Amino acid sequence: MGLMNLVVTTFLAGIAPEVLWLYTTIKILILVPSNLYTKYKRKTHWYMVDMCWAILYVGCLLGIVLLIFNIAAPHLFEESKTFWINAFYAYFGFACGPIGLYVVWN
């Protein structure tokens, strides 16, 4: 399953990178609850409050907001373009900054 996930994600990133955020959001919405159920049965569910998981939840929330705004109110992207650019910079900084240092330090 892991190899198939890697192949599909890499293929989609190469062929259509503009829809990768939607694929990732759907994947998170399916896999995280199943992972939570498995971890809850083993009493290790509190590990899902770590910074890595928090960034994953924020990424999923950002994807859902993008999907809703893209369908319901696409004009909001043009009206508040600097907000969305700064939101993506903040998300990218958190995703690569503290987590990258955490991986290097451990």
Secondary structure, 3 states (H helix, E strand, C coil): CHHHHHHHHHHHHHHCHHHHHHHHHHHHHHHHHHHHHHHHHCCCHHHHHCHHHHHHHHHHHHHHHHHHHHHHCCHHHHHCHHHHHHHHHHHHHHHHCHHHHHHHHC
